[in-house]
Amino acid sequence: MWVYALLGVLIGVIIGLKSPLVIPAIYAKYMSVAILAALDSVFGGLRGAMEESFDNQVFITGFFSNALLAALLAYLGDRLGVELYMAAIVAFGVRIFQNLAIIRRYLLKK
């Protein structure tokens, strides 16, 4: 089951790279944080699927709420003159690497 999720992520990345959509540089902070939040949810979902504790409702709500909250925090920090997006990047980056390490260990044990 998790193989399909990984395949879906890879197909999505390829489509995204081949897409002619150009996002203005002014939105780079917001998009980078939102993408990291979404990737955090994807890797958390893969981990949950491997541990057989995946819940679709939790995944969908986490995916969108994490991305939206991260982008809103980046916007708020931008308005206040504080680079809050860096805190989100660190937090989501740490969680992505933790989930990736757990996924790697799970795959190595099989």
C-alpha positions in Angstrom: 0.0 0.0 0.0 2.8 2.4 0.9 4.4 1.7 -2.5 1.4 3.4 -4.2 1.8 6.4 -2.0 5.5 6.7 -2.8 4.7 6.2 -6.5 2.1 9.0 -6.3 4.6 11.4 -4.7 7.2 10.6 -7.4 4.6 11.2 -10.2 3.5 14.4 -8.5 7.1 15.7 -8.3 7.7 14.8 -12.0 4.5 16.6 -13.1 5.4 19.6 -10.9 8.9 19.8 -12.5 7.5 19.5 -16.0 4.7 22.0 -15.4 5.1 25.5 -16.9 3.6 27.1 -13.8 5.8 30.0 -12.6 5.3 31.4 -9.1 6.5 35.0 -8.5 9.6 35.4 -6.3 7.6 37.5 -3.9 5.7 34.3 -2.8 8.8 32.1 -2.5 8.9 32.2 1.3 5.2 31.2 1.6 5.5 28.4 -1.0 8.7 27.0 0.4 7.1 26.7 3.9 3.8 25.4 2.6 5.6 22.7 0.5 7.7 21.7 3.5 4.6 21.4 5.6 2.9 19.3 2.9 6.0 17.1 2.5 6.0 16.6 6.3 2.4 15.3 6.0 3.3 13.0 3.1 6.2 11.4 4.9 4.1 11.2 8.1 1.4 9.4 6.0 4.0 7.0 4.5 5.3 6.3 8.0 1.7 5.7 9.2 1.0 3.4 6.3 4.1 1.3 7.1 3.2 1.1 10.8 -0.4 0.2 9.8 -1.8 3.2 11.7 -2.6 5.4 8.7 -5.9 7.4 9.0 -7.0 9.1 5.8 -9.0 11.8 7.7 -6.0 12.7 9.8 -3.7 12.8 6.8 -6.0 15.1 4.7 -6.7 17.5 7.5 -3.0 17.5 8.6 -1.9 18.1 5.0 -4.0 21.2 4.4 -3.9 22.6 7.9 -0.1 22.3 8.2 0.4 23.9 4.8 -2.1 26.7 5.5 -0.8 27.4 9.0 2.8 27.5 7.9 2.0 29.9 5.1 0.0 32.1 7.4 2.8 32.2 10.0 5.3 33.2 7.2 2.9 35.9 6.1 2.4 37.2 9.7 6.2 37.2 10.3 6.6 39.1 7.0 4.1 41.7 8.1 5.8 42.0 11.5 9.3 42.2 10.1 10.3 38.9 11.8 11.4 35.9 9.7 9.0 33.4 11.3 9.2 31.2 8.2 12.7 30.1 9.3 11.2 28.5 12.5 8.7 26.6 10.4 11.4 25.4 8.0 13.5 24.1 10.9 10.5 22.4 12.6 9.2 20.8 9.4 12.7 19.9 8.3 13.4 18.1 11.5 10.1 16.2 11.3 10.8 15.2 7.7 14.2 13.8 8.5 12.8 11.9 11.6 10.0 10.3 9.5 12.5 9.5 6.8 14.8 7.8 9.3 11.9 5.7 10.7 10.8 4.8 7.1 14.4 3.8 6.2 14.7 1.6 9.4 11.4 0.0 8.6 12.5 -0.8 5.0 15.9 -2.1 6.1 14.3 -4.5 8.6 12.1 -6.1 5.9 
